[in-house]
């Protein structure tokens, strides 16, 4: 049952009367939004209250837009919510009983309105605020209202953004008046009272996915430098560098974070992924504590220190989605040391990479991407037995139909992008989820959405049983240098007029998948596949080579153009299988990348070629290359140099673990 809030949305004087801004549009509309008037606002709220006894039950219902961190009696409790749209906005239910005491108590929130149009949150929309109810032993004790005190946190000095305007770097000033605002003894007498947001229009729902968990990771190595020290935390993680220091007021510590070292042992803090992780920490008299709000992905930290600075409490506060490995590696694979290392690489990436959503890269974008996210979420479900991330991805992806009925690429954010294949991969995930968990009611709910989605593709793009004139970007394979010369103009930002094999293979497979779902549910088939199959073969099959051409206007035959035909089982001719395997054998898995590797390996499962799966896993140019290049998490590609802005903490290739897990992979085939 949903909680009905008694509290009001509270904010400060800058935001209380701002009308919400619409940040949603079709990608090719090329609307430019200037949201620069309200950026990087760190807004604090505090409220004291008295308790006669320590309660048996203390339940906090809370959310904030864009985000909050919660403190009770000076202790950090948690943070949230998971990204969501304002019309279906997540709130959290938190047990506060362990943090409360008899007498005076203090609840405090640090909220952020980032204001950027990016892949992280739905921001730039003028929506800011906090809403909460605190129930003690079943009775409402506190609700958010104008009795809360509020102030701006002035410690976070204006500086540049990094990545794709993903986050603000944080030059943190320990002299700011608001430092220690969460302490019960902090004097908020000069703070203003909160203001009720007149324009709040959120519709709230309980967050079904779990909240983040946190770990403190200590350095495994410390290396003195002429001006400071370098800390190695042993692996890439996601979170916050934490430290305490004693030094003279006003002195600046330079903090640099990196995912790798340069050849000379210095930090590569100008990341390959277009993030320059260099910030200043301004010390106060006495003890100072570094308190970053936004997270980064890194392994190494370098501190450049003024004379006389003493450091303590060095740690990496790591954040990730709850992860408990339930499915082990196959026994036969566990006997091979290389396969064990690949397994550990992929599992570690899954454990520490999945956040409140299925992100792809942890630094440049922090985006909740639909396409490769389906493979990542599926892998997470197989490894953990927990389907909450799969459900969140499915639900949030279908909810984007308010923007376009053919869905968008990146969910729960204000960045507008459309990629044609991604919603079709979602159709596969709906079936995979059922095959693994057997939830027929959820399958039925999603089948209605699948039909609506495929109807939209049919009505918008299908002509003579083939998809043409796509006003969505077709990725096919990424990075583009892994496309094997795919001879169709699929550049982003333009309409692809030509029918081509990859997107039509996805479409035909999605229709077949819908028919499979209909059969499971005991319904009539979604539509007759035969005309689509006939048009597909006529347009693309080459009788001489027994392979499929890239497009209807070219004779070019590429490996990537045939991967999807093979993977989805769209051609039953033995000549095709033989020709495809010959072509694959000449190129191997390391010539493919993020969007072809998973399907082709599923094709090997379909054809019971487990020898080729093992061969692919052990390819010197694939996962083993990541390990040779000192990877502790999977890369955005097979090596650091395979993509110009490669992330070294990217979730996609962690799906290697799926093919090593002790599970029945045939449950995950595209079943027609």
C-alpha angles and dihedrals in degrees: 000000000000119000115244107218120227091185124085131232104265128194138146134275095276095060108026096094102028112124113228116262121225108235097173127102142129113284096238091052085078094206113177117213122199105207096158096116095079114035138154097356113177104194122184131203129191137181131176123205140171130238124194092202138006103272125235090218130028116169123181120198109194148151138164138194119260095359146314141208115207127215129181121191090344096309124115109240109174145305139231167033112231110240115277141149121274092244091057101025122176122239126185134228111213131184107228098172094102091056101048129090141186112278127010118016132181129208117191137178133198108201130185131207101189097183096200126128100233146119097273107072141352092265136141086063099106091245113135131150151101129242126185147157124197115202118193115197089342097310127104110252104164134017128180110265142129092296089077115098118230139189141158116260102235096188092087104079121203112265140143131301125239136210114013090340083294101147143353116252111236122231096188122206114201089194093068114125091234096059108123090020089147093060115106089227095055113120110233094170092120094050122105126237118261119257126225111245106242093195101047109140104166122139107208132216132176112262106246096191121078125262123248124277124215135216132185110227117193125210116270092200137021121198121189117222129193090263104027141320142300121219122203114200092190099243144025112277137166122241145055134329109228128196144149124217141182118210145116120309113265096019113134126225113200111221119199125181127194143171094215143014128246118242090265092055096256121128120269092217090159091078124213085238093068097260121126104202102197122123141158128242112199112207128220128209112287119357121005128189123205109228113182115184102196124054134238136194114238148127104202132051126191122195118198103202135203115228116284099020116143119202132206143160095036111181146136112240098211121199128196144141115278108277130186117169109229102161116063130207116276111272093237091053093048089066091064115078094206092051091047090054091049090049092051091048092053096042092048089050091051094046097050100026104056108087130170086314135020099272125184105207121021100213120021098046113000084199131165096228121189105207109052086021088074090061092045094049092047090052090050091052093049093048097045106024086230114124097184095105091048091051092048091051093048094045096045094045094053090046090066090075087097086075097043131344089234091059131231136264105243121040135215095014142093097244111105118214133143126200117182101218098049101076089047091056086053089063089058091049091055089059095041090053091054093045090055100038108021097222100157095175091057090045090054092050091051095043089066088054092045091055091048091050095048091045088056092052090048095049096043104038114008116106122166088353094302131097112248139158094035113188088193126085115257110212097183089174133357137246090037092230087071094061096096092230094305100197104218127093102246099153117154117256099034139080114262102218096179123087106234135187102243100055092040091051089054090047096048090047091050091052090049090049090052089053090051090052090049090053092050090051093047094244132131114275116275093239143329109281097196099084091049092048092049093049091046094053093042093051100044115016116105112205094201099054096026087227135109123258121233094241144354091259099050139061092209117128116202134179092233091051089058099039093080094047090053095042096050094042093239096149121048096185112121089215089062093051091050093047093046094050090049091052091046092047090057091054109025130201095295090066088063128062144191103332101035102039096067096046095045091051089050086052088057088053090051091053093040091241096148088154088067092049091055090045090051093049090052096045107134090224098051130052091345089059090055089053092047089053090057094258116170091175129031117274132227089260135354097295145011093259099045093087126034095227098027120175113222091204106052123144103211101084090049085086085086085087090063091065092049098045120110094248139110102266091186088075086069099055121117093261115204 
